[in-house]
Amino acid sequence: MWSIFLSGLATALSLLVVDLIVPGVTINTITAAAIAAAAVGIVNAFVKPFLQAFTLPINVLTFGGFSLIVNGLCLWLASLFVPGFYVTGIIGFLLGPVVLSAVNTFLGNYLDKKAPAFMRDGTELSGAGNSSQLPKSNATPMTIKESELSTDSSSQV
């Protein structure tokens, strides 16, 4: 759950950076950035695979260059569903996803390294990997005496 939150936070912050750097990408509010991050994630999860499969022959002929168009189309499509998030012009269409990807990768790696352990992988803050900090058990190991074992073959399945 926390990893989804961190990923969404990184995408929202990345979109704000894209708004500052790339002409043609406009985000009016921080709330619009958060909703746009969710919209970009949904479009990338559900629409982008179909677009990539459909445009595979063109992508092969252009040695992957057409994927810039697919990424721009996905960013523009996400902007259609979010009020306060706009992608206009060829520069915003082509450069926006490139900057978004670069900044999102940097922020995602940064948040992954700096976030507390429980936010990353569900482990406790006390350092579950360190056996010296694990609680001590007072239980004694169970032993079975040979005389307690049954040798009756009729009871065995």
Secondary structure by P-SEA (a helix, b strand, c coil): caaaaaaaaaaaaaaaaaaacccccccccaaaaaaaaaaaaaaaaccaaaaaaaaaaaaaaacccaaaaaaaaaaaaaaaacccccccccccccaaaaaaaaaaaaaaaaaaaaccccccccccccccccccccccccccbbbbccccccccccccc
